[in-house]
Structure formats: C-alpha cells, structure tokens
Amino acid sequence: MTFEQIKNDENKYMMHTYGRFETALVSGKGAVAKDVEGKEYVDFTSGIGVNCLGYCDEGWVKAVSEQAAVIQHMSNLYYSPLQTELSQKLCELTGLDKVFLCNSGAEANECAIKIARKYSYDKYGEGRQRIVTLVNSFHGRTVTTLAATGQDVFHNFFFPFTEGFAYAKANDFDDLKLHIDDSVCAVFVELVQGEGGVMPLDKEFVDAVVSLCREKDILFMVDEVQTGISRTGAVYCYQNYGIKPDVITSAKGLGGGVPIGACLCTNKLADVMTAGTHGTTFGGNPIACAAAKEVLSRVTSKEFLDEVKKKGDYFREKLMKMSNVKRVTGMGMMIGIETEKDNAKEIAQKCVANGLLILTAKNMLRLLPPLNITYEEIDKGLAILKNIMEA
C-alpha cells in the first residue's frame, strides 16, 4: 500500500483522535524506523518513551516470542509466577513493597487515586478525599485522570469530570500550602512534567512537600509513567531526589513496546486494596510481564544508568550550540528544547520531512530517544535538527 492509501483508509475507518505526522511507519531496528515507502528516520521519540530498547531489540524479541509460545494470557483468578517475579524485581529496585499490575499509565494512576482515597476513608472516614496535583501536570485521558491533570485545555467536553482535585503551582510551596486542609488525602506529582513542557521540579520544593505530607499523614505519590525506567538516569526519577514516595506509578518504557503499567506502594498501604476493590482483565499479562522482566534486566545496572546520564549530557552540549535554541530543560534522556523563534511545531514537521522523528510539549521540542541509542544515531539525528534550526 502507498502512504496515500493508508491515509485515506484511516480517514474512512478510524476516529480522528490523533494529529498525525505525514508518514506511515512499518518497521524499525535500534533507533531507526522505516516507512511504507522505504524512507528511514532517526527516532528521537521511542514511541513517546515506550521503546526504551529501541525497535526490535533481539533480547526483547526473544523474551516476548518465547513467552507467546508458552502461555499468552491467563485470568488473574490464578497465580502467575511471571507476575510475582516481575513484582519482586520492581520492589527490589524501588524499595517499595507491593505492586498492582495493569495495562497503562492512566490505569496505574487510577489505582494510585483509589489507594489514596480508600486509605484516608479507612482511617479517617468520609470527607478526606481531595488530591492536590500541579498546574501543567498530565496524568492520563480517562475521565478521572483528565480531572487530575492540571491543564484547563483538557477540562472540556466530557462533563461531569470526577470531583476532588485541586491544582497547585509547580515549585511554589506557598501556593501548594494554600490547597492543603483537612479534606486532602494526597499530593500527586510528576517530578519532571513531560506533556507540560519537560520541566523538572526543584529539589527544595519537593523536600518541603514531602515534609508537609509526612506531618499531616497525606500520601505523597509520584507519577513516573514518563520519568521511570531509567529515563532520567535513575531507575525511577524520585531516586534522583533522595526521597521515598508512598506510591509511584509506572508504564511506558516498562514493557519496552507492549502495554503494561504498575502501581507500587509502601507497606503502610499494603492492605488498602482488598479482593474486589480493584482488578483488571489484561493486567499482568504473561507476555507483558516477560517483556518487562527483560527490560528491567537490561536498563537498571549502574553502568547503563551512567551511560544514560552521559548521553543526556552529550545531547545537551550539542543542542546548546545550535542556532534558535533558547534553553534546554529536562533530566537524563528526557529533554526539552525551547526555541528562540517559538516555532517548535513547525520544526517538528520539518524534521519528519527530513528523516527525524521528534516530539513537542507545549511550546517545546521534546526528545525521548531510546535509552540504548548509539552515538552515531544521536549525531545523525542532531545533524538533521541542526540543519533545520539554522535554515
């Protein structure tokens, strides 16, 4: 099929929920994708942070293929050794104690929200159910996680949204304190706001929020859907801040390309969710668990994490020398670029036309390359970006 045929068929048969770039990808290897017409692209997106080992990594393919030939799905009414092995690994890597496996970041965040509200209900009774999130946050596209998202642009059309959320300014502790009263059960943050513009939180702000939460028995929860799985140079971003949340959520890179999410909590919350209070049909699917085990076996060593930091620094050094770059934000290999000309969307379109896949977030260019991208692939992609930035 030609690109035009594919585009026409989408217009005919699919809901128009995506603003797509003008290419149809059909294959890939490493950090290079190929479209239906054979054109190659250096991929600085990794499927929005999902393909952390790039396209079709041999070890990942082997793990998924072998599991698919053994048992592909089973009900969560039965015990699964793959689930327990993956959960044990996640607990060992994070220092948290219990895991719920699901299919996506939004589902993991829904679980976190339910844990916070039920913990507070069990201990304090009704009336303590509000959750404070941050302005410019993004937590998902379900009706509840849209309500948790601190961006007015998402609070349209789907009324009534789930109640019980308030939005504090990021890095403004005085503003956050104004939202804290006896009705609040949790504070829920992204330590680097991804969709909100690749903006890290200040450590002083985070430390103050954690201290306030401990003082008032308010849960401190971290959305690690985009920042997790070694993306910021630590297995999970909170480890860069020297803190321990009560709850973290994970997805995207965890499965390396298959749908899986996880919600982790400390022992304090271990018995909050009881049989029948939460569940999933596909969560903890054997194929997804096999994929996640392979990912975690590859991306969590000190050597790998050090290399993520080095590559992130390499990106920043090269980017700051380019014309039209006002500043570079982010952490590790989660990178935002603010342009002097405020033309990120135009640049992203031109990148695709010239063989580079790149993202935007607000008015920023956003890079989420595969964690194992080679320096040769980095240089090739940056050369394309440089030519477009300087045109």
Protein Blocks (a to p, Z undefined) as FASTA:
>chain_A
ZZklmmmmmmmmpccfbccdddddfbdehjbccdfkopacddfklnnoiamnoghifklm
mmmmmmmmmombdcfkbccfklmmmmmmmmmmnopabdcddfbfklmmmmmmmmmmmmmm
mmnoghiabccddehiafbjbfklmmmpccfklmghjaccdehiacddehilklmmmmgc
fkbcbdcddfbdfknoopacdfklmmmmmmmmmmnopacdddfklmgghlnopablklmn
opacfbdcdefjlnoopacddddddfklmmmpgghiaccfkgopaklmmmmmmmmmmmmc
fklmmmmmmmmmmmmmmmmmpghiabdcdehjaccdddfklpmkmmmmmmmmnopacdde
hjbccddddfkbcfklmmmmmmmmmmmmmZZ
